[in-house]
């Protein structure tokens, strides 16, 4: 239910900012900055919980720590590409945003290749007996 609250804060903040955009754009920027800061601070409250869950995942993957590192790398690439392409797209540079997304997809493919190769080897062993 927290996402509904954050979504409403974002929508209300944008509606308020739109009211001031033409007459007093500096207020519009301050409102949006405040909303972004509020959402960011709310997200940071969940970081401790996220870190605890990542630690519990580490214990599950203790024998296959390489796969866990690949998983974290892929998640990081995804978030960074999404963030950067979103900023470029919002600034009006859709071509740059698309190129960042394509590059991110290539990096994810490269990062996930060891898992794919491992899966193929397991399937090959299963078929051969």
C-alpha positions as CSV (number, residue, x, y, z in Angstrom):
1,X,0.0,0.0,0.0
2,X,3.0,2.2,0.3
3,X,3.2,2.5,-3.4
4,X,-0.3,4.0,-3.5
5,X,0.8,6.7,-1.0
6,X,4.0,7.5,-3.0
7,X,2.0,7.6,-6.2
8,X,-0.5,10.0,-4.8
9,X,2.3,12.2,-3.4
10,X,3.8,12.3,-6.9
11,X,0.6,13.0,-8.7
12,X,-0.5,15.7,-6.2
13,X,3.0,17.3,-6.4
14,X,2.8,17.4,-10.2
15,X,-0.6,18.9,-10.1
16,X,0.5,21.6,-7.7
17,X,3.6,22.3,-9.8
18,X,1.5,22.6,-13.0
19,X,-0.5,25.3,-11.3
20,X,2.6,27.4,-10.8
21,X,4.5,26.5,-14.0
22,X,3.4,29.4,-16.1
23,X,3.1,32.2,-13.5
24,X,5.9,31.3,-11.0
25,X,8.2,28.6,-12.5
26,X,10.6,28.8,-9.5
27,X,7.8,27.6,-7.2
28,X,7.1,24.8,-9.6
29,X,10.7,23.6,-9.4
30,X,10.7,23.9,-5.6
31,X,7.6,21.8,-5.4
32,X,8.9,19.1,-7.7
33,X,12.3,19.1,-5.8
34,X,10.4,18.7,-2.5
35,X,8.3,15.8,-3.9
36,X,11.4,14.1,-5.3
37,X,13.2,14.5,-2.0
38,X,10.2,13.1,-0.1
39,X,10.0,10.1,-2.3
40,X,13.7,9.5,-2.2
41,X,13.8,9.6,1.6
42,X,10.9,7.2,1.8
43,X,12.8,4.8,-0.5
44,X,15.8,5.1,1.7
45,X,13.8,3.8,4.7
46,X,13.5,0.5,2.9
47,X,17.2,0.1,2.2
48,X,18.0,-1.6,5.6
49,X,15.3,-4.2,4.8
50,X,16.7,-4.7,1.3
51,X,20.2,-5.2,2.7
52,X,19.0,-7.8,5.1
53,X,17.2,-9.7,2.4
54,X,20.3,-9.5,0.2
55,X,22.4,-11.0,3.1
56,X,19.9,-13.8,3.4
57,X,20.1,-14.4,-0.4
58,X,23.9,-14.6,0.0
59,X,23.6,-17.4,2.5
60,X,21.3,-19.3,0.1
61,X,23.8,-18.8,-2.8
62,X,26.9,-19.5,-0.6
63,X,28.0,-22.3,-2.8
64,X,27.2,-20.5,-6.0
65,X,28.3,-17.0,-5.1
66,X,29.3,-16.3,-8.7
67,X,25.6,-16.5,-9.7
68,X,24.6,-14.1,-7.0
69,X,27.2,-11.6,-8.1
70,X,25.9,-11.9,-11.7
71,X,22.3,-11.3,-10.4
72,X,23.3,-8.2,-8.5
73,X,25.3,-6.9,-11.5
74,X,22.3,-7.4,-13.8
75,X,20.0,-5.6,-11.4
76,X,22.5,-2.7,-11.1
77,X,22.8,-2.4,-14.8
78,X,19.1,-2.3,-15.2
79,X,18.5,0.4,-12.6
80,X,21.4,2.6,-13.9
81,X,20.3,2.3,-17.5
82,X,16.7,3.0,-16.6
83,X,17.6,6.1,-14.5
84,X,20.0,7.5,-17.1
85,X,17.7,6.9,-20.1
86,X,14.8,8.4,-18.2
87,X,16.8,11.6,-17.6
88,X,17.9,11.8,-21.2
89,X,14.4,11.1,-22.4
90,X,12.9,13.7,-20.2
91,X,15.4,16.3,-21.3
92,X,14.3,15.7,-24.9
93,X,17.1,13.5,-26.1
94,X,15.2,10.3,-26.9
95,X,18.0,9.1,-29.3
96,X,20.5,9.1,-26.5
97,X,18.0,7.5,-24.2
98,X,17.4,4.7,-26.7
99,X,21.1,4.1,-27.2
100,X,21.6,3.9,-23.4
101,X,18.9,1.3,-23.2
102,X,20.4,-0.7,-26.1
103,X,23.8,-0.6,-24.5
104,X,22.3,-1.8,-21.2
105,X,20.6,-4.7,-22.9
106,X,23.9,-5.8,-24.5
107,X,25.6,-5.5,-21.1
108,X,22.9,-7.6,-19.4
109,X,23.2,-10.2,-22.1
110,X,27.0,-10.4,-21.6
111,X,26.7,-10.5,-17.8
112,X,24.1,-13.3,-18.0
113,X,26.0,-15.4,-20.5
114,X,27.7,-17.6,-17.8
115,X,24.3,-18.5,-16.4
116,X,23.1,-19.4,-19.9
117,X,26.2,-21.5,-20.6
118,X,25.7,-23.3,-17.2
119,X,22.1,-24.0,-18.0
120,X,23.0,-25.4,-21.4
121,X,25.6,-27.6,-19.8
122,X,23.1,-29.0,-17.3
123,X,20.6,-29.6,-20.0
124,X,23.2,-31.3,-22.1
125,X,24.2,-33.6,-19.2
126,X,20.5,-34.4,-18.6
127,X,20.0,-35.4,-22.2
128,X,23.1,-37.5,-22.4
129,X,22.2,-39.4,-19.3
